[in-house]
Amino acid sequence: MSELRWEKSPNNDGASQVKTLSCIGAGKTGSSLCRLLSSHLSLNQVINPTVKSAKAAIELIGSGEAIGIDEQDFIEFKPADLWMITCPDDQIQVVGNKLIRSGVLASGNVIFHCCGSLSSSIWDAPDNIEIKVASVHPIHSFAEANSSLNNPINFHCAIEGDIEAMEILTVPFKLIGATLHKIDRDTKSLYHASTVMACNYLVSLLELSHSMLQAAGIEQGKDRDILRPLIEQTLNNYLSTDAKKALTGPISRGDINTVSSHLLALDNQSQIWRDVYISLGKVTLDVAEKQGSPVENLNKISSLLEKSLNLGMYKDQNEN
């Protein structure tokens, strides 16, 4: 482990400082972050539902005291400068408030969680001390903790919360390779929805595309071979240029007949397939307009999509 010290102290007095960190809920994300941060912070407690799971986390992290919640749901908290809560999302508020009521916190302590959809405003403010709260959401998959730790990573994080908390947390997170982006508390859910669209829903869209290809008669297993080059080339084009340059296809060309044939083919298939095609088609129209595609053709395609949507809704209502 490298020497535990800051690049500089938060007070800019030139002195090296070592801050202490405790973690509540060290699963894959928590364990990975603890191990990375332990090169620049002194790890105190790793608190999990059981001592066994806490010890397993410490084996991965390499330091810290393993603490399990006993039958009375009592946690023997010890003081720490920073408290990272990485338990399941639906427990973050309760666990944070338990920590706040424990009496272990001192003025200036920072509590933060790593949930993407929740802001730092979920916790109750203590009456007698001034603590700082924040959330830091790594835009990185820690599905395999060992892989994340064995390979150097540079990743992005969204950070929001009290100004002082963000300033304090920025130092160690930058040291472990994070680029931090400040967002407003009020837009946290919108931010998270965007990452879900880019990550989770991208998988769903690709799965839908594979299903459609199989319905068209392509053998299962060969569908991936067919779509892989198209997917990779499209993603590479989008990431290396922009949407205007990456978009191809019938809507980009203003090809009314092809879009019409797609809608007819989808009319006898899954309602979800049709609805997704129409919804994404509307988004594609905006990109095609920016490309300079013929406005008249795009307007006709827009009307075609809207008409198909309305007919589909009418059909669904009658069937129900």
Secondary structure, DSSP 4 states (H G I P E B T S, - for coil): ------SS-TT-SS-----EEEEES-SHHHHHHHHHHTTTSEEEEEEESSHHHHHHHHHHHS-SEEEE--TT--------SEEEE-S-GGGHHHHHHHHHHTS---TT-EEEE--SS--GGGSPPPSSS--EEEEEEEES--SSHHHHHHS---EEEEEEE-HHHHHHHHHHHHHTTEEEEE--GGGHHHHHHHHHHHTHHHHHHHHHHHHHHHHTTPPTTHHHHHHHHHHHHHHHHHHHS-HHHH--SHHHHT-HHHHHHHHHHHTTS-HHHHHHHHHHHHHHHHHHHHHT--HHHHHHHHHHHHHHHHHHHHHHHHH-
